Amino acid sequence: MKFEKYEISDEIKNNLEDMGFFRTTDIQFKTIPAIMNDEDVLAIAQTGTGKTAAFAIPIIDKIHNQKTSKRSYGIKCLVLVPTRELAQQIGQVCAQLSKNTRTSTYAIYGGVEQDGQIDQLIGGVDLLVATPGRMFDLISQEFIHIDKVRTLVLDEADHMLDLGFIEDIKSIKHKLKQRHQTLFFSATINPKIKKLAYSQVRSSALRIQVSPEKLVSKNITHFIAKVDMDKKRHLLVNFLTANPDAKTLIFVRTQVRAERVLAHLEKNDVRAVGIHGGMEQFEREDNLELFRGDDCKVLVATDVSARGIDLPGISHVLVYDLPDNPENYVHRIGRTGRGFAKGDAVSFCAPEEQEKLAAIEDFIQTKIPELKVDGQFLQKISEVNPDDLGIEEMLAIEESNYINKKGKKKKK
């Protein structure tokens, strides 16, 4: 459905057009009317389907219509997210959508000085995006007051609840003086977390689920490459060398692992940047900016970037280490194939990770196709001439060769 047909303000419609959005995605089509009607909603949809806009559009519009000036009289909507990067991203989307409206939006998160955030809060904010740590810190300092909140949103709700924030969420809801609307958004949710989520919404809450039988977007082609643990680094370097124009996000298990992979790539003349929880916030932001702007086409990350982060143009996701939690597989590979774009994901599976692979396949109810990795692909980079090797010549699927989306099969 086209956004122009919705009864939302012209300012928001103009902003959507400036952002290049003209039609709703499935999750937006199903949730926007319910949110505008003040329903509680538990929404589950694949990554990359526009969940942020699904709640931001109607909330910003409602606040805009309830006000007669740009002056703010207290926080009307609180959006809680698990990571700093996600807070930044949602804050940016809300700022774009609220341009020229009477709704003021802002994002707060840790890792940076709080003085600037305090100044903004004192000046007035209608829609606040926040990570729990910084929010509770500023609540305790009495710079944040949530007694006027009418809408509470949990993005990546399953992760928030799984991290043990349920008591904090209950505490927040007890502080809300007015009858309020609760919205939970997530890409995955298990029965235990679902029960927790339903305990915090009205009995009449709507459960909206888009493509529940397919946890992985149809826009993503994903494979498993079985390889010994000590040969993963050779597989990685050769993949990147064979695909110099690919924009690739690499997921590793730990911060130490990330630094080791970055050092190995540098040693083999592959330019890459990293992001993990052990970095200073300014360094994380700088590296993400380099990757977003195509100044660097390779990003090595821990799961700090697995959920919700929308990094444009990612053509490939490489899962260097299989995740302990099978749900994180869906979130990791969901960084590609977002919106209407296509993407590819390849996961490296060592023999000792076979149980993790089985858990992932059981979770997504799909057997992941295997890429047959030949001996040549595992040679050291110094022994391989990239000009003689295309990705389709190194990674053969059982019946047909793997072909890059942008080109046809090369001939030897």
C-alpha positions, 0 to 999 in steps of 0.5 A: 500500500502506498504511504500517500493513502494513509491518514498521516501528516503531509510532513511525514509523507514528504519525509518518507518520499525524501527517504525513498519510501513510497510503499509499505512493507508487509509488517508496516501494512499490518502494524501501522493501523493497529498502532494508530488505533492505540492497540498493544502489539507484539510484532514478529517479522524478518530482519530488514523488513522495515520494523523501525518505520512500522512503529516510528511513523504512527507514533510520530504522527500521533504526537504531532497531531496531539500538539499545537506547537513544537514545545515539548511537555514531557516524553510521550514515547520511550523506545528501548533497544539493546545496543548503542549502535541500534539506538543511534540508528533508530534515533536517526530514522526517527529524526528523519521521519519527524523533520518539519513536524511538531514531534521532537526525537532524540537518542541516548546511549552509553559510551559518551559524555552525558552532558550533551544528552542532558542539555537535549533532555532539558530542552524537551523531547517527545520521543526518546530512544534509549539503551537501558543503562544510560536511561536508568542512570539519567532517571536516577539523576532526575534528568529523565521523567517517564510519568507522561509516557503513553507508548512504550516500545521494545525493539529487539524485544526477545533479546531485551527480555532474554538479557534479563531486562524483564524486571526493569521493564516492569519497573518502568511500566509501574512508573507510567501514570497514564494508560499506555500502549506497549509495542514489542518488535522482534525478528525471532521469539521463542515460547519462553520469551513470548510468555514474558512479552504477553505478561506485559501487554493487554489481554487484547494485544494483537500478535502480528507475524509476517512469514513466520514459517521462514525465519530467513528472508527469501532475499538471502541465499545462505550456505555452509562451508565446512573447513578445519578451524585452523584453515578458516583464516585462509578461506576468509582471505581468499574469499575476500581477495576473490571478491574485492568489490563485495561489501562484506560483514564478518561475524566472529565469536569474541572481541579477541577473535575479532582482533586476531582476524583483523590482524590476519587480514592486515598481514595479507593486505586486506583492508578491514575495520572492526567493531566490538564491545571492547572498543571506545564508542568513538572508535566504533562510530568511526569504523561504522562510518568508514564501512557505511561510506564505502571507504572500507568494504570489510567489517569484522564484528561481534554480535554487537552488530548482529541485531537491527543494525542497517548497514547499506549495501552489504552484499555478503555476510561471512559467519566466521564462527557459528553462534552459540545461540541459533537465533543469532544466526538469523540476525547475523545473516539478516544484515544482508538482503534487507528491504528489496535487496538480494544478499549472500551469506556463507558460514564457516563450520569446523568439525567441532562446531557441528552441534551448533550447525545442527541447532541452527538448522533445527531452529530455522527448520531448513538444511543449509546447502553446503559449499564444497571447498576444494584444496586450492581455495585453502592455500595461503594467499601468497600462493594464489593468483586472484586474477586466475580465480573467481568465487565460482571456481573456488566454491562449487555447490554439489550440482552447480557453481556458486555465481555472484549476483552481479555476474555470470559464471566465469570461464577458466 
